[in-house]
Structure formats: C-alpha cells, structure tokens
Amino acid sequence: MTHPIWPLYDLRISTPRLELRLPTEAELVSLAEIAQAGIHDGSEMPFSVPWTRLPSPDFEWGFMQYHWRARGEWMAEHWTLELGVFRDGAPIGMQALLAGDFPRLRTVRTGSWLGLPSQGRGLGKEMRAAILGFAFDGLGAEVAETEAFADNAASLGVSRALGYEENGMGRMAPFGVPRETTRFRLTRERWLRVRAERALPHVTIAGLEPCLPLFGLG
C-alpha cells in the first residue's frame, strides 16, 4: 500500500487492454483536455447535464471541481467513484461507478465517456465490463442500473451486449426540452451467466481490501 490515508489511490481494475484507476492531478488535466477536444458529435448531447458545451475556462474549472467534489464528498453510504481509463499508460476516458446506501441496497449505477480517437474499438464495452466486474465480484453488488437517451445507439448497444435488460423509460432535459431515455437493469445472477456465455474480458482487481471500509464494507 502506497496511500494508507486514501487507499483508493492504490485500487487497480485491469482488463487485457485497459487499466482503471484514480487519476492524479496531472492526469485529470490531461483528461479535461481529451474531453474538451471532443467526446461526441457536436450535434448530439448524450448527457443529462450538457457539461461538454461549457465555454473555456468554465469547462476546465467545472471539470476539475466535479472530480474534487466527488472525492471530497465521499461517504460510505453515498459515493461516486470516478476512475480514469488508461490504455498503454495513456488516459483515454473516464468510467464512473455510483451508489447510495450501498451497504443495504447493494445497487450501483454507471456512467462513462471516451475520447473520440478511442471510440469504435470496443473499448467502451471493455471499460464497462471492467467496472461491472469490480462491482459484482469485488464489492458484492446485487444490481447494476444505467440509463441513456433512446437515440444513443452506442450506449444502448454496450448495455445490451453486457446483458442488461430494459427496465422502463424516463425523460431528461439537458437543454430544457424533455427527451426520452431507456433504463436498464442487470442482476448479479444474470451478470454471472452472461459473462460465462459471452466470453467477456477477464477483469483483475488489485488493492481492494484496504478500500472496503470506504464502500461501507468490511
């Protein structure tokens, strides 16, 4: 352990092509630059909050403050784990895992983004598989939920490929005009079955045990 005061810095989630971990301050700056360079088509808005449209320097300030806030407001009962996604040591995107009252509900939610140069290579699916492996196998989650706009084919495709089942519809209004969303749900039992049937990427977790109390476990 190299970070006994905040062991989340030692947490590593790995797949054959990717490593997920907390980014350093310098890496957060690099990730902000990647996001600012583009993570979706300019005519689209895949997020409930249109943070990618903010002008400079509001974009940079908001990006950094969001990640500082996620760490500073961490509680065992309510947490947001924002992990940098790295390929060959270079940051390419972010993968989030969120939960409220996790020790009792054992339910998590996910969110993510990936720089445009890294899209279309199956990396979005691999990083989601990595965080699901961490949630179900590492933390003992029982349910994973996610939601995406009904016209976000890439996100919907990843959810279906990983075994999520549709669980209703919703609405979000990033620009004040409601848009339909599709909600998904994945149980632990289905995850274990789908993982075996579809030969999903192998996930390795390191440095978890010292972190368990931060998740309300152990």
Stockholm file with secondary structure:
# STOCKHOLM 1.0

chainA/1-218         MTHPIWPLYDLRISTPRLELRLPTEAELVSLAEIAQAGIHDGSEMPFSVPWTRLPSPDFEWGFMQYHWRARGEWMAEHWTLELGVFRDGAPIGMQALLAGDFPRLRTVRTGSWLGLPSQGRGLGKEMRAAILGFAFDGLGAEVAETEAFADNAASLGVSRALGYEENGMGRMAPFGVPRETTRFRLTRERWLRVRAERALPHVTIAGLEPCLPLFGLG
#=GR chainA/1-218 SS CCCSSSGGGGCEEECSSCEEECCCHHHHHHHHHHHHHCSSCTTCCCSSSCGGGCCTTHHHHHHHHHHHHHHHTCBTTEEEEEEEEEETTEEEEEEEEEEESHHHHCEEEEEEEECGGGTTSSHHHHHHHHHHHIIIIISCCSEEEEEEETTCHHHHHHHHHTTCEEEEEEEECTTSSCEEEEEEEEEHHHHHHHHHHTTCCCCEEESCGGGGGGGTCC
#=GC SS_cons         CCCSSSGGGGCEEECSSCEEECCCHHHHHHHHHHHHHCSSCTTCCCSSSCGGGCCTTHHHHHHHHHHHHHHHTCBTTEEEEEEEEEETTEEEEEEEEEEESHHHHCEEEEEEEECGGGTTSSHHHHHHHHHHHIIIIISCCSEEEEEEETTCHHHHHHHHHTTCEEEEEEEECTTSSCEEEEEEEEEHHHHHHHHHHTTCCCCEEESCGGGGGGGTCC
//
